[in-house]
Amino acid sequence: MKNIRKAIIKDLDQLAELFDQYRIFYHKDSAIFSAENFLKERIEKQDSEIYIAETDGILVGFVQLYPLFSSTRMKKYWLLNDLFVNENHRGKGFSKELIEAAKEVCKSSDACGILLETGKSNDIGNKLYPSCGFELYDEVNFYEWTNK
């Protein structure tokens, strides 16, 4: 049975495993202890919204949103920073359900929208997001500065 709900502290063990898989997918080294600490801090400080997908008591995916603000719209914006479903559970609708949970966070917080980025080579994501109502916004250049 599928269930989408907000993550709580007691989900940390399984959530950290999923988060570690997500990071490995993005070519980062495994770091479960650090992942657990990072997620624990997000949940305790309530500085992100994390929703999980579970089936039969097993966590199979998550979405994490961070709050931003739009000065021109004078409203909250959400950054959909992380979306991941374990490879054994893909193609079963979990990603779409997690995105719907993200949209509900947006609506309930009276935010003006949700932003996200994904790689040009992410074929699955580049099909998924438009099918969930996201529009490709290519009128701006995206720049990044990193503090190395």
C-alpha atoms as one frame of an Amber mdcrd trajectory, in Angstrom:
protein
   0.000   0.000   0.000   1.383   3.432  -1.049   1.592   6.282   1.413   2.990
   9.804   1.012   3.583  11.710   4.241   5.837  14.258   5.901   9.095  12.826
   7.233   9.612  12.639  10.985  12.654  11.921  13.141  11.847   8.223  13.470
  12.190   7.914   9.657  15.860   8.951   9.780  17.475   5.507   9.417  15.610
   4.612   6.237  15.568   8.190   4.940  19.345   8.492   5.342  19.776   5.295
   3.288  17.616   6.753   0.501  19.403  10.092   0.708  22.738   8.286   0.427
  21.503   6.440  -2.694  20.418   9.805  -4.119  23.849  11.328  -3.509  25.591
   8.309  -5.042  23.335   8.724  -8.100  24.827  12.239  -8.375  28.400  10.885
  -8.147  29.040  11.712  -4.494  30.750   9.359  -2.060  28.598   7.346   0.319
  28.273   9.077   3.698  25.313   7.648   5.607  26.291   9.082   9.015  26.639
  12.567   7.524  23.396  12.117   5.566  21.549  11.210   8.740  22.954  14.241
  10.567  22.115  16.538   7.657  18.529  15.291   7.446  18.069  15.346  11.222
  19.098  19.000  11.241  16.676  19.832   8.414  13.785  18.165  10.252  14.612
  19.589  13.694  15.212  23.128  12.450  12.216  22.900  10.090  14.208  24.651
   7.374  13.054  22.275   4.663   9.981  20.216   3.917  10.661  16.515   3.368
   7.954  14.166   2.187   8.466  10.434   1.894   6.896   7.679  -0.128   6.472
   4.388   1.637   4.987   1.064   0.784   4.382  -1.671   3.344   6.405   0.247
   5.946   9.468   0.646   3.708  10.582   4.096   2.549  11.076   4.054  -1.209
  11.407   7.738  -2.139  11.475  11.322  -0.967  11.169  14.922  -2.074  12.857
  17.828  -0.285  11.813  21.448  -0.666  13.635  24.541   0.545  11.935  27.914
   1.008  12.989  30.863  -1.133  11.404  34.248  -1.679  10.538  36.191  -4.804
  11.118  39.907  -4.317   9.227  40.865  -7.462   6.206  38.763  -6.489   6.672
  39.467  -2.770   5.841  35.868  -1.956   7.454  32.655  -0.860   8.825  30.348
  -3.547   9.844  26.711  -3.049  12.946  25.072  -4.460  12.373  21.425  -5.245
  15.973  20.488  -4.578  15.785  16.715  -4.198  13.518  14.058  -5.674  14.485
  10.418  -5.533  12.821   7.023  -5.789  14.755   3.819  -5.177  15.474   2.104
  -8.491  13.459  -0.994  -7.484  10.332   1.142  -7.113  10.550   3.399 -10.153
   7.788   3.439 -12.738   5.101   2.921 -10.095   3.957   6.545  -9.776   5.863
   7.471  -6.612   7.653  10.427  -8.241   4.384  11.953  -9.418   2.817  11.481
  -5.990   5.810  13.137  -4.317   5.565  16.047  -6.756   1.862  16.371  -5.929
   2.807  16.554  -2.224   5.264  19.342  -3.119   2.504  21.206  -4.950   0.293
  20.929  -1.863   3.079  22.472   0.259   3.216  25.311  -2.256  -0.533  25.864
  -2.193  -0.904  25.587   1.577   1.911  28.096   2.167   0.424  30.538  -0.372
   3.698  30.451  -2.297   3.896  31.660  -5.879   5.444  28.492  -7.275   8.083
  25.787  -7.269  11.462  26.030  -8.967  13.688  23.120  -9.862  16.644  22.306
 -12.015  17.700  19.049 -13.583  20.486  18.071 -15.893  19.955  18.174 -19.637
  20.952  14.500 -19.718  18.313  13.488 -17.131  15.932  11.987 -19.684  13.513
  10.655 -17.068  13.293  13.968 -15.196  12.991  15.946 -18.411   9.901  13.886
 -19.271   8.527  13.697 -15.736   8.476  17.401 -14.844   6.542  18.627 -17.916
   4.072  15.762 -17.439   3.455  17.146 -13.915   2.754  20.674 -15.176   6.233
  22.226 -14.916   7.283  24.480 -17.782  10.829  24.763 -19.085  11.945  28.325
 -18.456  14.729  29.083 -20.879  14.542  32.882 -20.972  17.356  33.372 -18.461
  20.905  32.204 -18.028  21.559  30.176 -14.920  24.861  30.961 -13.194  26.519
  29.448 -10.162  29.334  30.603  -7.935  30.806  28.008  -5.613  32.920  28.574
  -2.547  35.629  25.960  -2.892
